[in-house]
């Protein structure tokens, strides 16, 4: 993608909604009708982020972009794409 004001800049494309890894796992298990179990470790890695929310302010400013697809809809579409790509 080319744009003048931010040439060479990194732009985070994501959502401003915050979700835990556990929430992502639960949603994906549900959407895939999976019987997978979530496992946990005793201790988090030292550099584990406490907040998991993308800062998309640069995307909004430079690209006039903001997300238009919900997390669940995006995951459903991604799962369908992967299923169809494997056939």
PDB file of N, CA, C and O in Angstrom:
ATOM      1  N   UNK A   1       0.840  -1.153   0.000  1.00  0.00           N
ATOM      2  CA  UNK A   1       0.000   0.000   0.000  1.00  0.00           C
ATOM      3  C   UNK A   1       0.895   1.230   0.000  1.00  0.00           C
ATOM      4  O   UNK A   1       1.840   1.314   0.784  1.00  0.00           O
ATOM      5  N   UNK A   2       0.610   2.147  -0.845  1.00  0.00           N
ATOM      6  CA  UNK A   2       1.444   3.345  -0.887  1.00  0.00           C
ATOM      7  C   UNK A   2       0.671   4.556  -0.433  1.00  0.00           C
ATOM      8  O   UNK A   2      -0.484   4.749  -0.814  1.00  0.00           O
ATOM      9  N   UNK A   3       1.302   5.366   0.375  1.00  0.00           N
ATOM     10  CA  UNK A   3       0.729   6.613   0.842  1.00  0.00           C
ATOM     11  C   UNK A   3       1.881   7.537   1.161  1.00  0.00           C
ATOM     12  O   UNK A   3       2.916   7.080   1.646  1.00  0.00           O
ATOM     13  N   UNK A   4       1.735   8.794   0.908  1.00  0.00           N
ATOM     14  CA  UNK A   4       2.833   9.742   1.000  1.00  0.00           C
ATOM     15  C   UNK A   4       3.283  10.041   2.421  1.00  0.00           C
ATOM     16  O   UNK A   4       4.478   9.974   2.709  1.00  0.00           O
ATOM     17  N   UNK A   5       2.358  10.367   3.315  1.00  0.00           N
ATOM     18  CA  UNK A   5       2.721  10.871   4.635  1.00  0.00           C
ATOM     19  C   UNK A   5       3.407   9.855   5.536  1.00  0.00           C
ATOM     20  O   UNK A   5       4.109  10.241   6.470  1.00  0.00           O
ATOM     21  N   UNK A   6       3.223   8.587   5.282  1.00  0.00           N
ATOM     22  CA  UNK A   6       3.745   7.591   6.199  1.00  0.00           C
ATOM     23  C   UNK A   6       4.733   6.646   5.572  1.00  0.00           C
ATOM     24  O   UNK A   6       4.936   5.544   6.083  1.00  0.00           O
ATOM     25  N   UNK A   7       5.358   7.042   4.478  1.00  0.00           N
ATOM     26  CA  UNK A   7       6.272   6.149   3.761  1.00  0.00           C
ATOM     27  C   UNK A   7       7.303   5.546   4.719  1.00  0.00           C
ATOM     28  O   UNK A   7       8.014   6.264   5.422  1.00  0.00           O
ATOM     29  N   UNK A   8       7.366   4.233   4.729  1.00  0.00           N
ATOM     30  CA  UNK A   8       8.307   3.531   5.589  1.00  0.00           C
ATOM     31  C   UNK A   8       7.792   3.277   6.995  1.00  0.00           C
ATOM     32  O   UNK A   8       8.507   2.688   7.807  1.00  0.00           O
ATOM     33  N   UNK A   9       6.573   3.702   7.308  1.00  0.00           N
ATOM     34  CA  UNK A   9       6.008   3.515   8.638  1.00  0.00           C
ATOM     35  C   UNK A   9       5.319   2.161   8.756  1.00  0.00           C
ATOM     36  O   UNK A   9       4.804   1.621   7.777  1.00  0.00           O
ATOM     37  N   UNK A  10       5.319   1.631   9.960  1.00  0.00           N
ATOM     38  CA  UNK A  10       4.574   0.414  10.251  1.00  0.00           C
ATOM     39  C   UNK A  10       3.165   0.838  10.658  1.00  0.00           C
ATOM     40  O   UNK A  10       2.992   1.744  11.472  1.00  0.00           O
ATOM     41  N   UNK A  11       2.168   0.177  10.088  1.00  0.00           N
ATOM     42  CA  UNK A  11       0.777   0.508  10.396  1.00  0.00           C
ATOM     43  C   UNK A  11       0.093  -0.745  10.912  1.00  0.00           C
ATOM     44  O   UNK A  11       0.042  -1.764  10.223  1.00  0.00           O
ATOM     45  N   UNK A  12      -0.433  -0.667  12.129  1.00  0.00           N
ATOM     46  CA  UNK A  12      -1.112  -1.797  12.751  1.00  0.00           C
ATOM     47  C   UNK A  12      -2.543  -1.845  12.240  1.00  0.00           C
ATOM     48  O   UNK A  12      -3.298  -0.885  12.394  1.00  0.00           O
ATOM     49  N   UNK A  13      -2.911  -2.963  11.635  1.00  0.00           N
ATOM     50  CA  UNK A  13      -4.277  -3.168  11.165  1.00  0.00           C
ATOM     51  C   UNK A  13      -4.899  -4.204  12.088  1.00  0.00           C
ATOM     52  O   UNK A  13      -4.457  -5.352  12.114  1.00  0.00           O
ATOM     53  N   UNK A  14      -5.895  -3.823  12.827  1.00  0.00           N
ATOM     54  CA  UNK A  14      -6.518  -4.739  13.770  1.00  0.00           C
ATOM     55  C   UNK A  14      -7.808  -4.152  14.280  1.00  0.00           C
ATOM     56  O   UNK A  14      -8.528  -3.468  13.553  1.00  0.00           O
ATOM     57  N   UNK A  15      -8.088  -4.420  15.517  1.00  0.00           N
ATOM     58  CA  UNK A  15      -9.311  -3.942  16.147  1.00  0.00           C
ATOM     59  C   UNK A  15      -8.952  -3.294  17.468  1.00  0.00           C
ATOM     60  O   UNK A  15      -7.979  -3.672  18.120  1.00  0.00           O
ATOM     61  N   UNK A  16      -9.737  -2.329  17.846  1.00  0.00           N
ATOM     62  CA  UNK A  16      -9.513  -1.693  19.136  1.00  0.00           C
ATOM     63  C   UNK A  16     -10.178  -2.467  20.274  1.00  0.00           C
ATOM     64  O   UNK A  16     -10.031  -2.110  21.443  1.00  0.00           O
ATOM     65  N   UNK A  17     -10.905  -3.521  19.928  1.00  0.00           N
ATOM     66  CA  UNK A  17     -11.488  -4.379  20.960  1.00  0.00           C
ATOM     67  C   UNK A  17     -10.379  -5.182  21.619  1.00  0.00           C
ATOM     68  O   UNK A  17      -9.445  -5.626  20.952  1.00  0.00           O
ATOM     69  N   UNK A  18     -10.482  -5.366  22.913  1.00  0.00           N
ATOM     70  CA  UNK A  18      -9.474  -6.147  23.623  1.00  0.00           C
ATOM     71  C   UNK A  18     -10.038  -7.522  23.962  1.00  0.00           C
ATOM     72  O   UNK A  18     -11.139  -7.643  24.498  1.00  0.00           O
ATOM     73  N   UNK A  19      -9.267  -8.552  23.641  1.00  0.00           N
ATOM     74  CA  UNK A  19      -9.656  -9.931  23.937  1.00  0.00           C
ATOM     75  C   UNK A  19      -8.458 -10.672  24.497  1.00  0.00           C
ATOM     76  O   UNK A  19      -7.318 -10.418  24.107  1.00  0.00           O
ATOM     77  N   UNK A  20      -8.719 -11.574  25.397  1.00  0.00           N
ATOM     78  CA  UNK A  20      -7.650 -12.414  25.916  1.00  0.00           C
ATOM     79  C   UNK A  20      -7.398 -13.559  24.938  1.00  0.00           C
ATOM     80  O   UNK A  20      -8.241 -13.855  24.091  1.00  0.00           O
ATOM     81  N   UNK A  21      -6.257 -14.187  25.056  1.00  0.00           N
ATOM     82  CA  UNK A  21      -5.954 -15.360  24.238  1.00  0.00           C
ATOM     83  C   UNK A  21      -6.981 -16.450  24.532  1.00  0.00           C
ATOM     84  O   UNK A  21      -7.389 -17.185  23.633  1.00  0.00           O
ATOM     85  N   UNK A  22      -7.393 -16.551  25.790  1.00  0.00           N
ATOM     86  CA  UNK A  22      -8.405 -17.532  26.178  1.00  0.00           C
ATOM     87  C   UNK A  22      -9.726 -17.277  25.439  1.00  0.00           C
ATOM     88  O   UNK A  22     -10.372 -18.221  24.984  1.00  0.00           O
ATOM     89  N   UNK A  23     -10.127 -16.015  25.320  1.00  0.00           N
ATOM     90  CA  UNK A  23     -11.357 -15.688  24.596  1.00  0.00           C
ATOM     91  C   UNK A  23     -11.247 -16.077  23.121  1.00  0.00           C
ATOM     92  O   UNK A  23     -12.185 -16.636  22.553  1.00  0.00           O
ATOM     93  N   UNK A  24     -10.098 -15.781  22.502  1.00  0.00           N
ATOM     94  CA  UNK A  24      -9.888 -16.185  21.108  1.00  0.00           C
ATOM     95  C   UNK A  24     -10.015 -17.699  20.973  1.00  0.00           C
ATOM     96  O   UNK A  24     -10.687 -18.194  20.068  1.00  0.00           O
ATOM     97  N   UNK A  25      -9.371 -18.425  21.873  1.00  0.00           N
ATOM     98  CA  UNK A  25      -9.417 -19.886  21.812  1.00  0.00           C
ATOM     99  C   UNK A  25     -10.848 -20.391  21.947  1.00  0.00           C
ATOM    100  O   UNK A  25     -11.261 -21.275  21.196  1.00  0.00           O
ATOM    101  N   UNK A  26     -11.606 -19.847  22.886  1.00  0.00           N
ATOM    102  CA  UNK A  26     -12.987 -20.280  23.080  1.00  0.00           C
ATOM    103  C   UNK A  26     -13.851 -19.996  21.854  1.00  0.00           C
ATOM    104  O   UNK A  26     -14.656 -20.835  21.451  1.00  0.00           O
ATOM    105  N   UNK A  27     -13.685 -18.820  21.265  1.00  0.00           N
ATOM    106  CA  UNK A  27     -14.465 -18.465  20.074  1.00  0.00           C
ATOM    107  C   UNK A  27     -14.128 -19.393  18.911  1.00  0.00           C
ATOM    108  O   UNK A  27     -15.021 -19.867  18.209  1.00  0.00           O
ATOM    109  N   UNK A  28     -12.849 -19.649  18.713  1.00  0.00           N
ATOM    110  CA  UNK A  28     -12.420 -20.504  17.598  1.00  0.00           C
ATOM    111  C   UNK A  28     -12.913 -21.934  17.799  1.00  0.00           C
ATOM    112  O   UNK A  28     -13.371 -22.566  16.848  1.00  0.00           O
ATOM    113  N   UNK A  29     -12.825 -22.443  19.007  1.00  0.00           N
ATOM    114  CA  UNK A  29     -13.333 -23.792  19.293  1.00  0.00           C
ATOM    115  C   UNK A  29     -14.819 -23.868  18.965  1.00  0.00           C
ATOM    116  O   UNK A  29     -15.275 -24.831  18.349  1.00  0.00           O
ATOM    117  N   UNK A  30     -15.573 -22.850  19.378  1.00  0.00           N
ATOM    118  CA  UNK A  30     -17.016 -22.826  19.119  1.00  0.00           C
ATOM    119  C   UNK A  30     -17.298 -22.767  17.617  1.00  0.00           C
ATOM    120  O   UNK A  30     -18.117 -23.534  17.110  1.00  0.00           O
ATOM    121  N   UNK A  31     -16.631 -21.872  16.911  1.00  0.00           N
ATOM    122  CA  UNK A  31     -16.894 -21.700  15.482  1.00  0.00           C
ATOM    123  C   UNK A  31     -16.496 -22.919  14.660  1.00  0.00           C
ATOM    124  O   UNK A  31     -17.071 -23.167  13.600  1.00  0.00           O
ATOM    125  N   UNK A  32     -15.526 -23.673  15.136  1.00  0.00           N
ATOM    126  CA  UNK A  32     -15.070 -24.873  14.418  1.00  0.00           C
ATOM    127  C   UNK A  32     -15.788 -26.133  14.885  1.00  0.00           C
ATOM    128  O   UNK A  32     -15.501 -27.231  14.408  1.00  0.00           O
ATOM    129  N   UNK A  33     -16.715 -25.974  15.811  1.00  0.00           N
ATOM    130  CA  UNK A  33     -17.381 -27.145  16.404  1.00  0.00           C
ATOM    131  C   UNK A  33     -16.344 -28.164  16.872  1.00  0.00           C
ATOM    132  O   UNK A  33     -16.492 -29.367  16.660  1.00  0.00           O
ATOM    133  N   UNK A  34     -15.309 -27.663  17.503  1.00  0.00           N
ATOM    134  CA  UNK A  34     -14.186 -28.486  17.922  1.00  0.00           C
ATOM    135  C   UNK A  34     -14.404 -29.029  19.334  1.00  0.00           C
ATOM    136  O   UNK A  34     -15.128 -28.445  20.141  1.00  0.00           O
ATOM    137  N   UNK A  35     -13.772 -30.138  19.600  1.00  0.00           N
ATOM    138  CA  UNK A  35     -13.771 -30.694  20.956  1.00  0.00           C
ATOM    139  C   UNK A  35     -12.420 -30.448  21.627  1.00  0.00           C
ATOM    140  O   UNK A  35     -12.120 -31.029  22.670  1.00  0.00           O
ATOM    141  N   UNK A  36     -11.609 -29.580  21.018  1.00  0.00           N
ATOM    142  CA  UNK A  36     -10.294 -29.264  21.578  1.00  0.00           C
ATOM    143  C   UNK A  36     -10.439 -28.706  22.988  1.00  0.00           C
ATOM    144  O   UNK A  36     -11.423 -28.039  23.309  1.00  0.00           O
ATOM    145  N   UNK A  37      -9.463 -28.985  23.804  1.00  0.00           N
ATOM    146  CA  UNK A  37      -9.427 -28.474  25.171  1.00  0.00           C
ATOM    147  C   UNK A  37      -8.344 -27.406  25.264  1.00  0.00           C
ATOM    148  O   UNK A  37      -7.305 -27.503  24.612  1.00  0.00           O
ATOM    149  N   UNK A  38      -8.591 -26.413  26.061  1.00  0.00           N
ATOM    150  CA  UNK A  38      -7.614 -25.348  26.278  1.00  0.00           C
ATOM    151  C   UNK A  38      -6.733 -25.763  27.449  1.00  0.00           C
ATOM    152  O   UNK A  38      -7.230 -26.182  28.494  1.00  0.00           O
ATOM    153  N   UNK A  39      -5.426 -25.644  27.267  1.00  0.00           N
ATOM    154  CA  UNK A  39      -4.515 -25.961  28.368  1.00  0.00           C
ATOM    155  C   UNK A  39      -3.821 -24.679  28.820  1.00  0.00           C
ATOM    156  O   UNK A  39      -3.652 -23.743  28.038  1.00  0.00           O
ATOM    157  N   UNK A  40      -3.431 -24.651  30.055  1.00  0.00           N
ATOM    158  CA  UNK A  40      -2.831 -23.474  30.663  1.00  0.00           C
ATOM    159  C   UNK A  40      -1.480 -23.845  31.244  1.00  0.00           C
ATOM    160  O   UNK A  40      -1.250 -24.989  31.637  1.00  0.00           O
ATOM    161  N   UNK A  41      -0.591 -22.867  31.295  1.00  0.00           N
ATOM    162  CA  UNK A  41       0.695 -23.085  31.951  1.00  0.00           C
ATOM    163  C   UNK A  41       0.651 -22.405  33.313  1.00  0.00           C
ATOM    164  O   UNK A  41      -0.179 -21.532  33.565  1.00  0.00           O
ATOM    165  N   UNK A  42       1.547 -22.817  34.171  1.00  0.00           N
ATOM    166  CA  UNK A  42       1.592 -22.263  35.524  1.00  0.00           C
ATOM    167  C   UNK A  42       1.988 -20.791  35.524  1.00  0.00           C
ATOM    168  O   UNK A  42       1.455 -19.991  36.293  1.00  0.00           O
ATOM    169  N   UNK A  43       2.930 -20.449  34.650  1.00  0.00           N
ATOM    170  CA  UNK A  43       3.530 -19.125  34.719  1.00  0.00           C
ATOM    171  C   UNK A  43       3.536 -18.480  33.334  1.00  0.00           C
ATOM    172  O   UNK A  43       3.860 -19.128  32.339  1.00  0.00           O
ATOM    173  N   UNK A  44       3.176 -17.208  33.283  1.00  0.00           N
ATOM    174  CA  UNK A  44       3.230 -16.470  32.022  1.00  0.00           C
ATOM    175  C   UNK A  44       4.672 -16.119  31.687  1.00  0.00           C
ATOM    176  O   UNK A  44       5.483 -15.925  32.593  1.00  0.00           O
ATOM    177  N   UNK A  45       5.008 -16.033  30.404  1.00  0.00           N
ATOM    178  CA  UNK A  45       6.347 -15.575  30.042  1.00  0.00           C
ATOM    179  C   UNK A  45       6.590 -14.173  30.598  1.00  0.00           C
ATOM    180  O   UNK A  45       5.649 -13.399  30.770  1.00  0.00           O
ATOM    181  N   UNK A  46       7.832 -13.853  30.872  1.00  0.00           N
ATOM    182  CA  UNK A  46       8.178 -12.562  31.474  1.00  0.00           C
ATOM    183  C   UNK A  46       7.737 -11.391  30.603  1.00  0.00           C
ATOM    184  O   UNK A  46       7.328 -10.354  31.126  1.00  0.00           O
ATOM    185  N   UNK A  47       7.813 -11.541  29.284  1.00  0.00           N
ATOM    186  CA  UNK A  47       7.471 -10.441  28.386  1.00  0.00           C
ATOM    187  C   UNK A  47       6.028 -10.503  27.890  1.00  0.00           C
ATOM    188  O   UNK A  47       5.686  -9.841  26.911  1.00  0.00           O
ATOM    189  N   UNK A  48       5.186 -11.282  28.547  1.00  0.00           N
ATOM    190  CA  UNK A  48       3.791 -11.420  28.140  1.00  0.00           C
ATOM    191  C   UNK A  48       3.071 -10.084  28.316  1.00  0.00           C
ATOM    192  O   UNK A  48       3.092  -9.508  29.404  1.00  0.00           O
ATOM    193  N   UNK A  49       2.431  -9.585  27.246  1.00  0.00           N
ATOM    194  CA  UNK A  49       1.749  -8.292  27.379  1.00  0.00           C
ATOM    195  C   UNK A  49       0.496  -8.412  28.250  1.00  0.00           C
ATOM    196  O   UNK A  49      -0.240  -9.395  28.171  1.00  0.00           O
ATOM    197  N   UNK A  50       0.276  -7.416  29.062  1.00  0.00           N
ATOM    198  CA  UNK A  50      -0.908  -7.405  29.923  1.00  0.00           C
ATOM    199  C   UNK A  50      -2.124  -6.915  29.154  1.00  0.00           C
ATOM    200  O   UNK A  50      -3.253  -7.302  29.457  1.00  0.00           O
ATOM    201  N   UNK A  51      -1.899  -6.074  28.168  1.00  0.00           N
ATOM    202  CA  UNK A  51      -2.982  -5.556  27.326  1.00  0.00           C
ATOM    203  C   UNK A  51      -2.797  -6.107  25.921  1.00  0.00           C
ATOM    204  O   UNK A  51      -1.683  -6.145  25.399  1.00  0.00           O
ATOM    205  N   UNK A  52      -3.901  -6.533  25.313  1.00  0.00           N
ATOM    206  CA  UNK A  52      -3.848  -7.076  23.953  1.00  0.00           C
ATOM    207  C   UNK A  52      -4.864  -6.334  23.087  1.00  0.00           C
ATOM    208  O   UNK A  52      -5.862  -6.901  22.643  1.00  0.00           O
ATOM    209  N   UNK A  53      -4.586  -5.072  22.864  1.00  0.00           N
ATOM    210  CA  UNK A  53      -5.476  -4.261  22.052  1.00  0.00           C
ATOM    211  C   UNK A  53      -4.614  -3.464  21.088  1.00  0.00           C
ATOM    212  O   UNK A  53      -3.707  -2.739  21.496  1.00  0.00           O
ATOM    213  N   UNK A  54      -4.912  -3.610  19.804  1.00  0.00           N
ATOM    214  CA  UNK A  54      -4.120  -2.936  18.785  1.00  0.00           C
ATOM    215  C   UNK A  54      -4.320  -1.425  18.854  1.00  0.00           C
ATOM    216  O   UNK A  54      -5.423  -0.939  19.102  1.00  0.00           O
ATOM    217  N   UNK A  55      -3.240  -0.700  18.631  1.00  0.00           N
ATOM    218  CA  UNK A  55      -3.328   0.758  18.491  1.00  0.00           C
ATOM    219  C   UNK A  55      -3.425   1.031  16.996  1.00  0.00           C
ATOM    220  O   UNK A  55      -2.425   0.973  16.281  1.00  0.00           O
ATOM    221  N   UNK A  56      -4.626   1.328  16.530  1.00  0.00           N
ATOM    222  CA  UNK A  56      -4.840   1.531  15.097  1.00  0.00           C
ATOM    223  C   UNK A  56      -4.936   3.017  14.736  1.00  0.00           C
ATOM    224  O   UNK A  56      -5.427   3.371  13.664  1.00  0.00           O
ATOM    225  N   UNK A  57      -4.467   3.876  15.634  1.00  0.00           N
ATOM    226  CA  UNK A  57      -4.567   5.316  15.384  1.00  0.00           C
ATOM    227  C   UNK A  57      -3.813   5.723  14.120  1.00  0.00           C
ATOM    228  O   UNK A  57      -4.268   6.607  13.394  1.00  0.00           O
ATOM    229  N   UNK A  58      -2.676   5.100  13.843  1.00  0.00           N
ATOM    230  CA  UNK A  58      -1.918   5.442  12.634  1.00  0.00           C
ATOM    231  C   UNK A  58      -2.683   5.018  11.373  1.00  0.00           C
ATOM    232  O   UNK A  58      -2.683   5.741  10.377  1.00  0.00           O
ATOM    233  N   UNK A  59      -3.328   3.862  11.413  1.00  0.00           N
ATOM    234  CA  UNK A  59      -4.134   3.412  10.268  1.00  0.00           C
ATOM    235  C   UNK A  59      -5.291   4.374  10.026  1.00  0.00           C
ATOM    236  O   UNK A  59      -5.614   4.696   8.883  1.00  0.00           O
ATOM    237  N   UNK A  60      -5.906   4.826  11.105  1.00  0.00           N
ATOM    238  CA  UNK A  60      -7.011   5.775  10.973  1.00  0.00           C
ATOM    239  C   UNK A  60      -6.538   7.090  10.368  1.00  0.00           C
ATOM    240  O   UNK A  60      -7.201   7.666   9.506  1.00  0.00           O
ATOM    241  N   UNK A  61      -5.384   7.554  10.832  1.00  0.00           N
ATOM    242  CA  UNK A  61      -4.865   8.847  10.381  1.00  0.00           C
ATOM    243  C   UNK A  61      -4.303   8.790   8.965  1.00  0.00           C
ATOM    244  O   UNK A  61      -4.700   9.580   8.108  1.00  0.00           O
ATOM    245  N   UNK A  62      -3.397   7.873   8.716  1.00  0.00           N
ATOM    246  CA  UNK A  62      -2.698   7.827   7.428  1.00  0.00           C
ATOM    247  C   UNK A  62      -3.529   7.216   6.311  1.00  0.00           C
ATOM    248  O   UNK A  62      -3.453   7.650   5.162  1.00  0.00           O
ATOM    249  N   UNK A  63      -4.326   6.204   6.654  1.00  0.00           N
ATOM    250  CA  UNK A  63      -5.056   5.458   5.627  1.00  0.00           C
ATOM    251  C   UNK A  63      -6.555   5.726   5.645  1.00  0.00           C
ATOM    252  O   UNK A  63      -7.300   5.215   4.808  1.00  0.00           O
ATOM    253  N   UNK A  64      -6.987   6.533   6.607  1.00  0.00           N
ATOM    254  CA  UNK A  64      -8.419   6.722   6.868  1.00  0.00           C
ATOM    255  C   UNK A  64      -9.131   5.363   6.881  1.00  0.00           C
ATOM    256  O   UNK A  64     -10.163   5.168   6.239  1.00  0.00           O
ATOM    257  N   UNK A  65      -8.547   4.451   7.626  1.00  0.00           N
ATOM    258  CA  UNK A  65      -9.036   3.072   7.720  1.00  0.00           C
ATOM    259  C   UNK A  65      -9.506   2.789   9.136  1.00  0.00           C
ATOM    260  O   UNK A  65      -8.909   3.261  10.104  1.00  0.00           O
ATOM    261  N   UNK A  66     -10.570   2.021   9.253  1.00  0.00           N
ATOM    262  CA  UNK A  66     -10.987   1.466  10.530  1.00  0.00           C
ATOM    263  C   UNK A  66     -11.686   0.139  10.237  1.00  0.00           C
ATOM    264  O   UNK A  66     -12.201  -0.053   9.136  1.00  0.00           O
ATOM    265  N   UNK A  67     -11.710  -0.775  11.200  1.00  0.00           N
ATOM    266  CA  UNK A  67     -12.295  -2.089  10.950  1.00  0.00           C
ATOM    267  C   UNK A  67     -13.792  -1.999  10.679  1.00  0.00           C
ATOM    268  O   UNK A  67     -14.504  -1.190  11.272  1.00  0.00           O
ATOM    269  N   UNK A  68     -14.248  -2.854   9.765  1.00  0.00           N
ATOM    270  CA  UNK A  68     -15.677  -2.883   9.429  1.00  0.00           C
ATOM    271  C   UNK A  68     -16.280  -4.268   9.644  1.00  0.00           C
ATOM    272  O   UNK A  68     -17.486  -4.451   9.482  1.00  0.00           O
ATOM    273  N   UNK A  69     -15.451  -5.240  10.006  1.00  0.00           N
ATOM    274  CA  UNK A  69     -15.905  -6.619  10.198  1.00  0.00           C
ATOM    275  C   UNK A  69     -15.707  -6.976  11.670  1.00  0.00           C
ATOM    276  O   UNK A  69     -14.651  -6.704  12.241  1.00  0.00           O
ATOM    277  N   UNK A  70     -16.715  -7.581  12.276  1.00  0.00           N
ATOM    278  CA  UNK A  70     -16.604  -7.988  13.679  1.00  0.00           C
ATOM    279  C   UNK A  70     -15.610  -9.144  13.813  1.00  0.00           C
ATOM    280  O   UNK A  70     -15.301  -9.832  12.840  1.00  0.00           O
ATOM    281  N   UNK A  71     -15.122  -9.337  15.023  1.00  0.00           N
ATOM    282  CA  UNK A  71     -14.191 -10.441  15.287  1.00  0.00           C
ATOM    283  C   UNK A  71     -14.797 -11.775  14.878  1.00  0.00           C
ATOM    284  O   UNK A  71     -14.166 -12.553  14.164  1.00  0.00           O
ATOM    285  N   UNK A  72     -16.019 -12.042  15.327  1.00  0.00           N
ATOM    286  CA  UNK A  72     -16.641 -13.341  15.034  1.00  0.00           C
ATOM    287  C   UNK A  72     -16.848 -13.533  13.532  1.00  0.00           C
ATOM    288  O   UNK A  72     -16.581 -14.613  13.005  1.00  0.00           O
ATOM    289  N   UNK A  73     -17.317 -12.503  12.844  1.00  0.00           N
ATOM    290  CA  UNK A  73     -17.525 -12.618  11.396  1.00  0.00           C
ATOM    291  C   UNK A  73     -16.190 -12.847  10.675  1.00  0.00           C
ATOM    292  O   UNK A  73     -16.097 -13.690   9.783  1.00  0.00           O
ATOM    293  N   UNK A  74     -15.172 -12.097  11.064  1.00  0.00           N
ATOM    294  CA  UNK A  74     -13.853 -12.268  10.446  1.00  0.00           C
ATOM    295  C   UNK A  74     -13.286 -13.654  10.670  1.00  0.00           C
ATOM    296  O   UNK A  74     -12.702 -14.245   9.762  1.00  0.00           O
ATOM    297  N   UNK A  75     -13.457 -14.180  11.882  1.00  0.00           N
ATOM    298  CA  UNK A  75     -12.980 -15.537  12.172  1.00  0.00           C
ATOM    299  C   UNK A  75     -13.763 -16.572  11.377  1.00  0.00           C
ATOM    300  O   UNK A  75     -13.182 -17.523  10.854  1.00  0.00           O
ATOM    301  N   UNK A  76     -15.099 -16.392  11.280  1.00  0.00           N
ATOM    302  CA  UNK A  76     -15.911 -17.321  10.482  1.00  0.00           C
ATOM    303  C   UNK A  76     -15.428 -17.353   9.037  1.00  0.00           C
ATOM    304  O   UNK A  76     -15.260 -18.424   8.454  1.00  0.00           O
ATOM    305  N   UNK A  77     -15.205 -16.170   8.463  1.00  0.00           N
ATOM    306  CA  UNK A  77     -14.749 -16.095   7.072  1.00  0.00           C
ATOM    307  C   UNK A  77     -13.372 -16.713   6.902  1.00  0.00           C
ATOM    308  O   UNK A  77     -13.109 -17.378   5.900  1.00  0.00           O
ATOM    309  N   UNK A  78     -12.494 -16.499   7.868  1.00  0.00           N
ATOM    310  CA  UNK A  78     -11.150 -17.078   7.807  1.00  0.00           C
ATOM    311  C   UNK A  78     -11.217 -18.598   7.897  1.00  0.00           C
ATOM    312  O   UNK A  78     -10.529 -19.292   7.149  1.00  0.00           O
ATOM    313  N   UNK A  79     -12.035 -19.119   8.799  1.00  0.00           N
ATOM    314  CA  UNK A  79     -12.195 -20.573   8.951  1.00  0.00           C
ATOM    315  C   UNK A  79     -12.735 -21.179   7.662  1.00  0.00           C
ATOM    316  O   UNK A  79     -12.240 -22.212   7.210  1.00  0.00           O
ATOM    317  N   UNK A  80     -13.742 -20.553   7.069  1.00  0.00           N
ATOM    318  CA  UNK A  80     -14.296 -21.044   5.803  1.00  0.00           C
ATOM    319  C   UNK A  80     -13.246 -21.023   4.700  1.00  0.00           C
ATOM    320  O   UNK A  80     -13.150 -21.967   3.916  1.00  0.00           O
ATOM    321  N   UNK A  81     -12.468 -19.966   4.636  1.00  0.00           N
ATOM    322  CA  UNK A  81     -11.418 -19.856   3.621  1.00  0.00           C
ATOM    323  C   UNK A  81     -10.416 -21.005   3.762  1.00  0.00           C
ATOM    324  O   UNK A  81     -10.040 -21.640   2.777  1.00  0.00           O
ATOM    325  N   UNK A  82      -9.995 -21.258   4.993  1.00  0.00           N
ATOM    326  CA  UNK A  82      -9.019 -22.320   5.241  1.00  0.00           C
ATOM    327  C   UNK A  82      -9.618 -23.692   4.903  1.00  0.00           C
ATOM    328  O   UNK A  82      -8.948 -24.533   4.305  1.00  0.00           O
ATOM    329  N   UNK A  83     -10.867 -23.912   5.284  1.00  0.00           N
ATOM    330  CA  UNK A  83     -11.531 -25.182   4.951  1.00  0.00           C
ATOM    331  C   UNK A  83     -11.565 -25.394   3.440  1.00  0.00           C
ATOM    332  O   UNK A  83     -11.246 -26.478   2.954  1.00  0.00           O
ATOM    333  N   UNK A  84     -11.952 -24.359   2.701  1.00  0.00           N
ATOM    334  CA  UNK A  84     -12.053 -24.460   1.244  1.00  0.00           C
ATOM    335  C   UNK A  84     -10.694 -24.557   0.559  1.00  0.00           C
ATOM    336  O   UNK A  84     -10.582 -25.173  -0.501  1.00  0.00           O
ATOM    337  N   UNK A  85      -9.679 -23.968   1.140  1.00  0.00           N
ATOM    338  CA  UNK A  85      -8.329 -24.003   0.556  1.00  0.00           C
ATOM    339  C   UNK A  85      -7.716 -25.387   0.681  1.00  0.00           C
ATOM    340  O   UNK A  85      -6.837 -25.749  -0.101  1.00  0.00           O
ATOM    341  N   UNK A  86      -8.165 -26.154   1.647  1.00  0.00           N
ATOM    342  CA  UNK A  86      -7.599 -27.482   1.897  1.00  0.00           C
ATOM    343  C   UNK A  86      -8.308 -28.589   1.100  1.00  0.00           C
ATOM    344  O   UNK A  86      -7.987 -29.766   1.268  1.00  0.00           O
ATOM    345  N   UNK A  87      -9.252 -28.232   0.248  1.00  0.00           N
ATOM    346  CA  UNK A  87      -9.969 -29.254  -0.528  1.00  0.00           C
ATOM    347  C   UNK A  87      -9.582 -29.194  -1.969  1.00  0.00           C
ATOM    348  O   UNK A  87     -10.082 -29.978  -2.775  1.00  0.00           O
TER     349      UNK A  87
END
